[in-house]
Every structure is written in C-alpha cells, then in structure tokens.
C-alpha cells in the first residue's frame, strides 16, 4: 500500500492555478490544514481569519455573493460547533458556493473531546442545501475538489491529512452520489466511509479467506444519499447489513442507511459500527480505533455476531492482508 504525504497541499496549488475565483480562508490553522503552500503560491487569494470561525463563515458567504468560491479550512470541530448559526444563515440558507474543509474528524486527532468532531454529520446533514462528502485515501483527496466544485451550493468535506494511504487507483476518482464497489458478495452488505474503509478492507480480505461473501461499498457522498448501488447491495444481503464509520452511530452513515432501508422497505438486520453515544478521550488514532471498536478486529467480531458463528480470525490474519489485492470495478477498468 502506498503512503502519501500532504496530498491536499500539493494538489490544491496545481488545481487552483487556472481557477482565479477560488480563494482560501484559514482559521489560524494554515499549515495544520495544508494550505500554507497555497498561501505562498497565491498570497492575494489567501485570507488568514484568525481564531474567529463565526466571522470567517459570514465573510465566506460575502465573498461567495461577489462571485468568488471560498474554500474554508479549519478543524472539523470548529466548523459546526462554533459557527453553526453563521453557516446556516450566511451560507446554507442563501445556498452559496462555499466549500467547508473540516480536518481531523472523529478519532483522527489526539486532542480529546474539545477537538474531536464526532457528531458533525448528524448536525450538518440536517441543513437544507448542504452537500456532504468524506475522504478516505489519497485518491479521494485528489478528486474531492472537482466533486465539490461541481455542486452549485455549499459543501462540507471531511478531510484526511498528513500521511495517508492510497487505497484506490488514481484514475478511480470520487464521484458525487456514487459509491465505489470494493468487493462483491451475497452474505453481507458492508458500507464504510472515511478512515474506516482501510480497516474494513483489512477485515474483508480475512473474511473472504474464511468463506464469508461480502459486498463492500466505500461511501464518499453522505448527502445526498440516494445511490442505487447502495439499495441493490442492501437488498441482496442474505444475513444483514453493517455500516462502519468514524462518527457517532447516530446521525451519520448508519442513520443514512437506516433511513434508506426504511423508505425502501428493505427488511434486513442492520448493525452499526461507530461511536456509541460517548465522547472519546485523547490518544493516538490506532489506540482510539481499537478502544472504541472502529478497527478491523471490531468488524470481524461484528460479523461473527451477525452470522452466529466463530470465524477464528487472528490479529496475524488481519495484519497479513495485502491491500494490492483490492480493486474496485472502476479500478479494474482503468488498469
């Protein structure tokens, strides 16, 4: 598996070169949100707004009214907790082309409860006009800019940063409203998003070796949530449906899937993997994913419970999975 560093920092500079309408706003977290290179390349298109997120959102709305496209960068938790009223009234209500890049969602920060966005999807999915995207690997980060820019209205993006894996071929771009099919199967439907997809891939490789057939979808569009492939996967799952997300089980992917299942009359058992009505403490991402049951081992335990049988999959089995074995249908065509 390839590991890439500061993907957003490099890609944004090149992508924005011929898009003078794109301006970047930073909430005093310029290097932490990988926009220091943009600042240096296009200083007249960069605005450092300081620790004033509410003002930054209203300012972004004003820029959008003048025909610019503001790309707001800060930690996810400071977007929806500190500035929700300004997002609603200055951006979402007038349906303006503002892109909100929320970094360090969920367990990706050791900063503790003050810095961990664990219910942002639940809050922002409820906002009219808001489109919501989530990145999970380097290919997602490279392609999310085009997806966001195609939306004629506000977009919230859960971003990964720093050293991130490439799980999908560079040609297998993120697409609005389309899930990536990672594996096909009829025993279980597994829908994962963000950083949980890497862990899910690790587990599904070991599950397949034990004869468990899993239809695994990587979800990048959380609103709107109407991909026919999701409905098809759920309908074809013999034993049930599992969702896996770096978020509370309330309001995020698990809730979106439950809504779809109810609306389409899909009578399957749904099991949600995520944070279970709890705040989380400060620690490394690896520790937190294990402690709160968001890793590959947690998925294996969940599958055992759903199927009602032990699968005898060890940590060594999970560690031995090679990510080069995985290609979505689009990737196979691209290769």
MIKE-921510 format. One line per field, with one value per residue (C-alpha): residue in one letter; chain; x, y, z. Coordinates in Angstrom, 2 decimals. Example, Ala and Ser with C-alpha at 12.3 -4.5 7.8 and 13.67 -1.06 7.14 Angstrom:
! MIKE-921510
aa [A/S]
ch [A/A]
u [12.30/13.67]
v [-4.50/-1.06]
w [7.80/7.14]
***
This chain:
! MIKE-921510
aa [X/X/X/X/X/X/X/X/X/X/X/X/X/X/X/X/X/X/X/X/X/X/X/X/X/X/X/X/X/X/X/X/X/X/X/X/X/X/X/X/X/X/X/X/X/X/X/X/X/X/X/X/X/X/X/X/X/X/X/X/X/X/X/X/X/X/X/X/X/X/X/X/X/X/X/X/X/X/X/X/X/X/X/X/X/X/X/X/X/X/X/X/X/X/X/X/X/X/X/X/X/X/X/X/X/X/X/X/X/X/X/X/X/X/X/X/X/X/X/X/X/X/X/X/X/X/X/X/X/X/X/X/X/X/X/X/X/X/X/X/X/X/X/X/X/X/X/X/X/X/X/X/X/X/X/X/X/X/X/X/X/X/X/X/X/X/X/X/X/X/X/X/X/X/X/X/X/X/X/X/X/X/X/X/X/X/X/X/X/X/X/X/X/X/X/X/X/X/X/X/X/X/X/X/X/X/X/X/X/X/X/X/X/X/X/X/X/X/X/X/X/X/X/X/X/X/X/X/X/X/X/X/X/X/X/X/X/X/X/X/X/X/X/X/X/X/X/X/X/X/X/X/X/X/X/X/X/X/X/X/X/X/X/X/X/X/X/X/X/X/X/X/X/X/X/X/X/X/X/X/X/X/X/X/X/X/X/X/X/X/X/X/X/X/X/X/X/X/X/X/X/X/X/X/X/X/X/X/X/X/X/X/X/X/X/X/X/X/X/X/X/X/X/X/X/X/X/X/X/X/X/X/X/X/X]
ch [A/A/A/A/A/A/A/A/A/A/A/A/A/A/A/A/A/A/A/A/A/A/A/A/A/A/A/A/A/A/A/A/A/A/A/A/A/A/A/A/A/A/A/A/A/A/A/A/A/A/A/A/A/A/A/A/A/A/A/A/A/A/A/A/A/A/A/A/A/A/A/A/A/A/A/A/A/A/A/A/A/A/A/A/A/A/A/A/A/A/A/A/A/A/A/A/A/A/A/A/A/A/A/A/A/A/A/A/A/A/A/A/A/A/A/A/A/A/A/A/A/A/A/A/A/A/A/A/A/A/A/A/A/A/A/A/A/A/A/A/A/A/A/A/A/A/A/A/A/A/A/A/A/A/A/A/A/A/A/A/A/A/A/A/A/A/A/A/A/A/A/A/A/A/A/A/A/A/A/A/A/A/A/A/A/A/A/A/A/A/A/A/A/A/A/A/A/A/A/A/A/A/A/A/A/A/A/A/A/A/A/A/A/A/A/A/A/A/A/A/A/A/A/A/A/A/A/A/A/A/A/A/A/A/A/A/A/A/A/A/A/A/A/A/A/A/A/A/A/A/A/A/A/A/A/A/A/A/A/A/A/A/A/A/A/A/A/A/A/A/A/A/A/A/A/A/A/A/A/A/A/A/A/A/A/A/A/A/A/A/A/A/A/A/A/A/A/A/A/A/A/A/A/A/A/A/A/A/A/A/A/A/A/A/A/A/A/A/A/A/A/A/A/A/A/A/A/A/A/A/A/A/A/A/A]
u [0.00/1.36/1.56/1.44/2.21/0.46/-1.63/-4.05/-1.21/0.31/-2.87/-4.71/-1.93/-1.92/-5.70/-6.37/-3.80/-6.33/-9.27/-8.84/-12.31/-11.07/-9.90/-8.77/-9.72/-7.84/-8.90/-5.34/-4.55/-2.85/-0.10/-2.23/-4.81/-2.17/-2.88/0.49/1.62/-1.47/-0.74/2.78/1.73/-1.26/-0.92/-3.57/-6.12/-5.44/-7.14/-5.97/-9.06/-7.60/-9.43/-12.78/-14.66/-18.06/-16.74/-14.91/-18.17/-20.01/-17.01/-17.03/-20.70/-19.97/-17.19/-19.48/-22.13/-19.49/-18.83/-15.80/-15.64/-14.30/-12.52/-12.73/-10.09/-10.07/-10.57/-13.96/-14.98/-14.52/-16.76/-20.01/-19.72/-18.54/-20.15/-23.36/-25.62/-23.37/-23.19/-26.97/-27.85/-24.86/-24.11/-26.75/-29.91/-28.81/-27.40/-23.97/-20.96/-18.81/-16.66/-16.01/-12.97/-13.13/-9.88/-9.28/-12.79/-13.55/-10.62/-8.04/-6.92/-5.44/-6.84/-9.66/-13.33/-12.70/-11.13/-12.97/-15.83/-17.91/-21.40/-20.72/-22.51/-25.60/-25.68/-24.80/-26.84/-29.91/-29.08/-31.06/-28.91/-25.79/-23.88/-21.58/-18.51/-15.91/-12.40/-10.69/-7.49/-5.13/-7.30/-10.31/-8.31/-7.07/-10.53/-12.75/-12.00/-13.60/-16.58/-17.13/-16.74/-19.43/-22.03/-23.97/-24.31/-22.47/-20.37/-18.93/-15.92/-14.44/-10.74/-7.80/-4.34/-0.67/0.44/-2.48/-2.79/-3.75/-6.44/-7.87/-6.18/-5.58/-7.93/-10.76/-11.95/-14.54/-17.91/-20.85/-23.50/-21.63/-20.21/-17.12/-17.67/-14.61/-15.80/-18.90/-20.78/-24.16/-23.74/-23.34/-23.54/-20.81/-20.84/-17.83/-16.66/-13.57/-10.69/-12.84/-12.65/-8.97/-9.82/-12.83/-10.66/-8.27/-11.10/-12.94/-9.78/-9.57/-13.33/-13.16/-10.46/-12.96/-15.65/-17.69/-19.01/-19.16/-20.49/-18.28/-19.02/-16.87/-19.18/-17.92/-21.21/-23.17/-25.68/-27.44/-27.65/-29.51/-27.07/-28.96/-25.88/-26.44/-30.05/-29.04/-26.31/-28.68/-31.42/-29.02/-27.52/-28.59/-27.51/-27.66/-26.10/-23.16/-22.12/-18.71/-17.83/-15.55/-18.54/-21.35/-23.74/-26.44/-26.78/-24.06/-23.69/-25.54/-28.52/-28.50/-28.53/-31.33/-33.40/-32.88/-33.76/-36.97/-38.02/-37.49/-38.97/-35.74/-36.30/-32.72/-30.87/-28.69/-25.64/-23.86/-20.16/-19.22/-19.04/-21.85/-23.29/-19.97/-17.32/-13.78/-10.54/-7.22/-4.92/-3.45/-5.75/-4.66/-5.45/-8.79/-9.96/-9.20/-10.55/-13.86/-14.33/-13.71/-10.93/-10.70/-10.89/-14.14/-15.60/-14.66/-16.35/-19.44/-19.58/-19.28/-22.24/-24.34/-23.57/-23.76/-20.54/-16.85/-14.51/-11.19/-9.54/-6.46/-4.59/-1.93/-4.55/-5.61/-2.04/-1.25/-3.86/-2.29/-4.13/-2.85/-5.40/-8.25/-9.57/-12.97/-14.81/-13.78/-10.15/-10.11/-11.38/-8.81/-5.94]
v [0.00/3.40/6.11/9.76/12.91/16.31/15.34/18.25/20.76/19.77/19.12/22.32/24.56/22.90/22.53/26.20/27.59/28.32/28.94/32.55/32.53/30.08/31.75/30.10/31.11/29.76/29.81/30.23/26.61/27.20/24.58/22.18/22.22/22.01/25.39/27.01/26.13/27.83/30.90/31.08/30.46/32.83/35.33/37.65/34.81/33.76/35.16/34.37/34.95/34.12/32.37/33.80/31.00/32.70/35.77/33.54/31.85/35.15/36.54/33.46/34.00/37.58/36.50/33.94/36.60/38.54/35.60/34.05/30.46/30.40/27.27/27.48/25.46/24.60/21.63/19.97/20.57/24.35/24.48/23.08/23.66/27.26/28.69/26.78/29.83/31.63/28.51/28.25/31.91/33.18/30.09/27.34/29.47/31.57/28.38/29.87/28.18/27.85/24.76/23.88/21.65/20.01/18.38/15.86/14.38/11.83/9.78/11.29/13.78/13.07/16.41/14.96/15.93/19.63/18.80/15.65/16.07/13.00/14.29/16.76/14.62/14.42/18.20/19.20/16.51/18.26/21.56/22.26/22.76/21.22/18.55/16.34/14.44/12.38/11.40/8.15/7.96/9.91/9.40/10.81/13.87/14.43/14.17/15.79/19.29/18.57/16.92/19.82/22.39/20.68/21.41/24.65/25.27/24.74/21.63/20.21/17.89/15.64/15.66/13.40/14.90/14.13/10.61/8.88/5.64/5.23/2.58/3.35/3.74/7.42/7.04/5.79/9.25/10.06/10.80/12.67/10.27/7.14/4.50/2.53/-1.24/-2.79/-6.38/-8.32/-10.90/-12.06/-12.91/-9.37/-5.79/-3.65/0.12/2.03/5.60/7.70/6.07/3.05/1.80/0.89/-1.19/-2.72/-3.80/-5.46/-7.42/-8.35/-9.91/-12.22/-12.87/-13.90/-16.41/-17.94/-18.22/-15.14/-13.30/-9.52/-6.79/-3.89/-0.31/2.75/5.72/9.23/11.12/11.23/13.77/13.36/9.65/8.00/5.78/2.85/0.66/1.03/-0.08/-3.02/-4.13/-4.00/-5.87/-8.65/-9.22/-12.60/-12.21/-8.46/-5.03/-3.47/0.17/1.33/4.97/7.33/9.08/8.51/5.75/8.43/10.89/9.67/6.82/4.31/6.63/7.40/3.67/3.03/5.77/4.25/0.78/2.01/4.12/1.26/-1.43/-3.42/-5.78/-6.63/-6.64/-3.51/-3.39/-0.05/0.18/3.59/5.60/4.51/7.58/8.57/11.25/9.96/10.80/11.91/9.22/8.01/7.14/3.49/3.25/5.02/2.86/-0.24/1.12/2.24/-0.64/1.01/-1.24/-4.44/-6.65/-4.97/-5.66/-9.33/-9.59/-7.93/-10.33/-13.26/-11.92/-11.36/-14.81/-16.50/-18.44/-18.04/-17.40/-17.87/-14.83/-13.67/-10.36/-12.06/-12.87/-9.24/-7.97/-10.31/-8.79/-7.13/-4.06/-4.58/-7.39/-4.88/-3.08/-1.58/-2.27/1.12/0.46/-2.78/-0.95/1.81/-0.66]
w [0.00/-1.00/1.65/0.53/2.49/2.30/-0.70/-0.34/-0.01/-3.34/-5.27/-4.29/-5.60/-9.03/-9.20/-8.36/-10.80/-13.55/-11.23/-10.07/-8.48/-5.82/-2.63/0.59/4.12/7.14/10.77/12.10/11.22/7.89/7.98/10.02/7.21/4.46/2.85/3.57/0.05/-1.39/0.74/-0.63/-4.25/-4.34/-1.48/-2.93/-2.85/0.74/3.85/7.38/9.51/12.91/15.72/14.64/12.93/13.12/11.34/8.84/7.79/7.33/5.43/3.19/2.47/1.45/-0.89/-2.49/-3.10/-5.06/-7.37/-5.67/-4.40/-0.82/0.38/4.18/6.05/9.75/12.03/11.58/15.17/14.83/11.76/13.06/16.81/16.84/13.73/13.07/13.05/10.56/8.36/8.36/7.78/5.75/3.64/3.62/3.64/0.61/-0.98/-1.69/-3.29/-0.16/0.45/4.11/4.62/8.05/9.11/11.94/12.18/14.88/16.18/13.82/16.47/19.92/21.13/23.21/23.26/22.57/19.19/18.10/15.64/16.43/15.54/12.72/10.14/12.31/12.61/9.06/7.28/8.68/6.97/3.79/0.65/2.26/0.33/2.44/1.26/3.12/2.04/2.97/0.92/-1.34/-4.43/-2.61/-1.53/-5.08/-6.64/-4.00/-5.28/-8.66/-6.99/-4.59/-7.34/-9.40/-6.71/-7.09/-3.38/-0.08/0.52/3.73/3.31/5.99/5.13/5.94/6.09/6.68/5.80/4.11/2.12/-1.49/-1.47/-4.91/-8.28/-9.16/-12.14/-9.90/-8.95/-6.35/-7.97/-6.49/-5.26/-6.34/-4.01/-5.01/-5.13/-3.48/-3.32/-4.30/-2.30/-1.06/2.65/3.98/2.72/4.29/3.86/5.18/4.91/5.65/7.50/8.38/4.80/5.23/8.30/6.57/3.62/6.03/7.60/4.41/3.00/6.01/5.92/2.30/3.19/5.66/3.02/4.01/0.96/1.47/-0.81/0.35/-0.69/0.05/0.64/-0.11/-0.58/2.68/1.43/-0.92/-0.09/-2.93/-4.82/-6.42/-5.79/-2.04/-2.31/-4.52/-2.10/0.87/-0.94/-1.92/1.52/2.89/6.53/7.06/6.64/8.52/8.50/9.70/10.34/12.26/13.83/16.26/15.17/15.42/12.58/10.23/7.76/9.92/10.21/6.48/5.69/8.20/6.54/3.09/4.33/5.95/2.98/0.53/2.77/2.94/5.87/6.78/10.08/10.38/12.66/13.06/13.92/15.26/18.46/20.73/22.48/24.03/23.97/23.45/25.18/23.75/22.38/19.11/16.23/16.36/20.08/19.77/16.88/18.91/22.19/20.69/18.28/14.92/13.60/11.56/14.64/15.68/12.25/12.48/15.88/14.47/11.52/13.91/15.89/12.77/11.37/14.77/14.37/15.24/12.32/14.13/12.56/14.46/14.54/12.43/9.80/9.68/9.51/6.63/4.30/1.25/0.02/-3.51/-3.73/-3.72/-6.77/-7.28/-10.52/-11.87/-10.97/-12.91/-15.97/-15.51/-15.22]
***
